[in-house]
Amino acid sequence: MKRATIKDVAEAAGVSRAAVSKVLRNAYGLSDDMRTRVEAAMTALNYRPQTAARGLRGRTYTLGVVLPDMRNPFFPDIIDGVISTLRSSSYEPLIGFRPTAEATEKHAIDTMLDHKIDGFLMVAPRLEESYLTTVATSVPTVMIGRHDRDCGYDTVNNDDRAGARLAVEHLISLGHRDIAYFGLEPGSAAPNNSTTLRLVGYREAMTAHGLADSISVFEGTHFRGEHYDEEVARRILTRERRPTAVFCWTDLVAFTLMAEALRLGLRIPEDLSVIGYDNSRLAALPQLSLTSVDQSGHRLGSEAMKLLIERIEGRREERHFVLPPRLDVKGSTGPAPAPG
């Protein structure tokens, strides 16, 4: 079957080829009627712009989305936000991720650059700011999970320090004093990564409530295999003075901790309260019912796409969008157990 061309679409819609091109670019100044006719013609003809040809004209209408991995249950929420925003545009996402725990995202980024993408959305990349700035000088770029400033790219984030304080203050209100933080070792995270700021918020809240001497930090990693976090969880739960509550830097880490608590015969929340961060969809499952800080992954992805398209359309000044966190209290937190 002959592939439909832009000329075929224009004839079917009763408009000029220039009008079809404007619809493809999502340009301003088009009437709703013209846009509807062109889109209907493209659907009827199964028209897909050729990537190579679009690249020769200056755009490919593809956007690179780079993720640290594919296992985190929070990332689909971000992707949902990306797709919902792009649905009204001519852009398509191309998704890549870090191939191994020891690798970085550079391979995925370089591959996408070879495909002449029009822009990048990167989620918590474990890369030097100088490298990311270099990438952003050639391709419009937006970050989620990095709180960099004066870097040449936009950022969209949750207020991670405030979210951590919400979590700790909720536990303190339930009578907990021995509250541990299960985070990520510095070598696994960028200096301005979300986990770094969540640790700051944890320390701030503990200190503000006179609990500085009870600060207890445990660090997971991306480098020592998928079972290392299980070993860290076991250390937390079998120490001589076990904490009565643990604030975990992600829901995924919280699930690991809860599974280890179950293996050790600990009851949640009677023996141990657990709070995660992300409020991923899995957190709402009745068998988990994880209290978690909601950072609205869908909106993070949506706002990031809006900023990225603005960048592609010519905006040069940096913008940094911060969403307020919200604590979703469920069944994994309860009053501190009685001493002894």
Secondary structure as UniProt FT lines:
FT   HELIX           6..13
FT   HELIX           17..24
FT   TURN            25..26
FT   TURN            28..29
FT   HELIX           32..44
FT   TURN            45..46
FT   HELIX           51..57
FT   STRAND          62..67
FT   TURN            73..74
FT   HELIX           75..86
FT   TURN            87..88
FT   STRAND          92..97
FT   HELIX           106..114
FT   TURN            115..116
FT   STRAND          119..123
FT   HELIX           129..138
FT   STRAND          141..144
FT   STRAND          154..158
FT   HELIX           160..173
FT   TURN            174..175
FT   STRAND          179..184
FT   HELIX           186..188
FT   TURN            191..192
FT   HELIX           194..208
FT   TURN            209..210
FT   HELIX           212..214
FT   STRAND          216..220
FT   TURN            226..227
FT   HELIX           228..238
FT   STRAND          245..248
FT   HELIX           251..263
FT   TURN            264..265
FT   TURN            268..271
FT   STRAND          273..278
FT   HELIX           281..284
FT   TURN            286..288
FT   STRAND          291..294
FT   HELIX           297..312
FT   TURN            313..314
FT   STRAND          320..323
FT   STRAND          326..328
FT   TURN            331..332
//
